[in-house]
Amino acid sequence: MNIALIAHDKKKEDMVQFAIAYKLILEKHRLFATGTTGKRITEATGLDVHRFQSGPLGGDQQIGAYIAQNEMDMVIFFRDPLTAQPHEPDISALMRLSDVYNVPLATNMGTAEILLRGLDTGYLDWRNVLDNE
């Protein structure tokens, strides 16, 4: 599966710790991330991560394009809900596309853990069924 990893500045360390904890699951999949988040994950884990631009420079939109083309299966986006983001319209568009195309979207660590554990046990195979219709 193709998994996008995104984290706002104040959540990047949480994302790194998450990637370390779930490295054995993540390494079985193709990973994509926005710029700095991807760099930090790769440095901390050695995981192969395709890096897009940083979020404010269009990375969120690049991931959104993958969603719209049915090339992204899951998005893990650790958002900082307490800090205003200058690219909030891009974030809203990414979340809307996830809803439109039925792409699972986790915006916090608890939901992300459930998605990855489900993925590891095969409970998210429904994406493959929908893709083949």
C-alpha positions as CSV (number, residue, x, y, z in Angstrom):
1,M,0.0,0.0,0.0
2,N,1.0,3.6,-0.5
3,I,1.1,5.5,2.7
4,A,1.5,9.3,3.1
5,L,3.1,10.6,6.3
6,I,2.6,14.3,7.1
7,A,3.3,16.3,10.3
8,H,3.1,19.9,11.3
9,D,6.2,21.4,12.9
10,K,5.1,20.8,16.5
11,K,4.1,17.2,15.6
12,K,7.2,16.1,13.7
13,E,8.9,14.5,16.7
14,D,5.7,12.6,17.4
15,M,5.8,11.4,13.8
16,V,9.4,10.3,14.1
17,Q,8.6,8.4,17.3
18,F,5.6,6.8,15.6
19,A,7.7,5.7,12.6
20,I,10.3,4.2,14.9
21,A,7.6,2.3,16.8
22,Y,5.9,1.0,13.7
23,K,9.0,0.6,11.5
24,L,8.4,-3.2,11.0
25,I,4.9,-2.5,9.5
26,L,5.9,0.6,7.6
27,E,8.8,-1.0,5.8
28,K,6.4,-3.4,4.1
29,H,4.8,-0.5,2.2
30,R,5.7,2.4,-0.1
31,L,6.0,5.6,2.0
32,F,5.5,9.2,0.9
33,A,6.0,12.3,3.0
34,T,6.2,16.0,2.8
35,G,9.8,17.4,2.8
36,T,11.1,17.8,6.3
37,T,8.9,15.1,7.8
38,G,10.2,12.6,5.3
39,K,13.8,13.6,5.9
40,R,13.5,13.2,9.6
41,I,11.8,9.8,9.3
42,T,14.5,8.6,7.0
43,E,17.3,9.8,9.3
44,A,15.7,8.2,12.4
45,T,14.6,4.9,10.9
46,G,16.4,4.3,7.6
47,L,13.1,3.8,5.9
48,D,12.9,4.6,2.2
49,V,10.5,7.6,1.9
50,H,9.7,9.4,-1.3
51,R,9.7,13.1,-0.4
52,F,7.5,15.7,-1.9
53,Q,7.8,19.5,-1.3
54,S,7.2,20.7,2.2
55,G,3.6,21.3,3.0
56,P,3.5,25.1,2.7
57,L,5.4,24.8,-0.7
58,G,2.9,22.4,-2.2
59,G,3.6,19.0,-0.7
60,D,0.1,18.7,0.7
61,Q,-1.3,19.4,-2.8
62,Q,1.1,16.8,-4.3
63,I,-0.2,14.2,-2.0
64,G,-3.7,15.3,-2.8
65,A,-3.0,14.7,-6.4
66,Y,-2.0,11.2,-5.7
67,I,-5.2,10.6,-3.8
68,A,-7.3,12.0,-6.7
69,Q,-5.5,9.6,-9.1
70,N,-6.1,6.6,-6.8
71,E,-2.4,6.3,-6.0
72,M,-2.5,6.8,-2.3
73,D,-4.1,4.2,0.1
74,M,-3.7,5.9,3.5
75,V,-2.8,9.2,5.0
76,I,-1.3,9.7,8.4
77,F,-1.3,13.4,9.1
78,F,-0.3,14.6,12.6
79,R,-1.9,18.0,12.7
80,D,-1.3,20.7,15.2
81,P,-4.9,21.9,15.9
82,L,-3.7,24.7,18.3
83,T,-1.4,26.6,15.8
84,A,-2.7,28.5,12.8
85,Q,-1.3,27.2,9.5
86,P,-0.6,29.6,6.6
87,H,-1.5,26.8,4.2
88,E,-4.8,25.8,5.9
89,P,-6.7,25.8,2.5
90,D,-4.3,23.1,1.2
91,I,-4.8,21.0,4.4
92,S,-8.6,21.3,4.1
93,A,-8.4,20.2,0.4
94,L,-6.3,17.2,1.3
95,M,-8.7,16.1,4.0
96,R,-11.7,16.7,1.6
97,L,-10.0,14.5,-1.1
98,S,-9.4,11.8,1.5
99,D,-13.2,11.8,2.2
100,V,-14.2,12.0,-1.5
101,Y,-12.0,9.0,-2.5
102,N,-12.5,6.9,0.7
103,V,-8.8,7.1,1.7
104,P,-8.3,6.4,5.4
105,L,-7.0,9.5,7.1
106,A,-5.6,9.6,10.6
107,T,-5.0,13.0,12.2
108,N,-3.7,11.8,15.5
109,M,-1.5,9.0,16.9
110,G,-4.4,6.9,18.3
111,T,-6.2,6.7,15.0
112,A,-2.9,6.1,13.1
113,E,-2.1,3.2,15.4
114,I,-5.4,1.6,14.7
115,L,-5.0,2.0,11.0
116,L,-1.5,0.5,10.9
117,R,-2.5,-2.4,13.2
118,G,-5.5,-3.1,10.9
119,L,-3.2,-2.9,7.9
120,D,-0.8,-5.3,9.4
121,T,-3.5,-7.9,10.2
122,G,-5.2,-7.5,6.7
123,Y,-8.3,-5.7,7.9
124,L,-7.7,-2.9,5.3
125,D,-7.8,-5.2,2.3
126,W,-11.1,-3.6,1.3
127,R,-9.0,-1.0,-0.5
128,N,-7.7,-3.7,-2.8
129,V,-11.3,-4.9,-3.5
130,L,-12.5,-1.4,-4.4
131,D,-9.4,-0.9,-6.6
132,N,-10.2,-4.0,-8.6
133,E,-13.9,-3.2,-9.3
